[in-house]
Amino acid sequence: MASKAIPEPISRLIDAFSSLPGVGPKSAARLTYFLLRAPDHVALGLADALKALKAETILCSNCFNIATTDPCSICADTNRDQRTIAVVEEPLDVIALERTGEYRGLYHVLHGVISPVNGIGPDDLKIRELITRVERGTALEVIMATNPGMEGDATANYIRAELAGKGVKVTTLARGLPIGGDIEYADSVTLSRALRGRSEF
């Protein structure tokens, strides 16, 4: 947003907010001017939180969820079912499934889906790491918990084919989830039913 009427630091922050998903130029400007008028501790607290976000978080080397320790707290929890791995697209999906209180196994975060239109292939995701993990681990069941829809289903089918002959049962969540919907937006009851009603893939 280049304009001589807007000081450069303000313009930079508006541009930064505008680059976030779901934030248009008007919302970016409103957020910027809110922070400009807010007490120092509000704006500086946000700046500190952003710095900490990048400096203090890592990917778990086992499941690739976002964490502050390696392994993450879920992978390190010996009370969880080590024989079951739920494969999800994004870290937010882990949070959604955990909210149900229904699932007590482990996770594997792909960090996206196969999307030829967007130039994303299997090698751009954490699929090879999942296959290696299944080959060396104790998993008996892999739950495909990708989002219902063309790309999520294509990704699940690709992984199912890669896992063929590896000695694990591949299941998918029951279709209580709407096609085209995202797991992170599903309510806990729907997710609980989907987990309980999962079927062989």
ABEGO torsion letter per residue (X at the ends): XBBAABBAAAAAAAAAAAABBGBBAAAAAAAAAAAAABBAAAAAAAAAAAAAAAAABBBBAAAGBBBABOBBAAAABAABBAABBBBBABAAAAAAAAAAGABABBBBBAGEBBBAAAGBBAAABAAAAAAAAAAABABABBBBABBBEAAAAAAAAAAAAAABGAGBBBBBBBAABBBGBBAAABBAAAAAAAAAABBBX
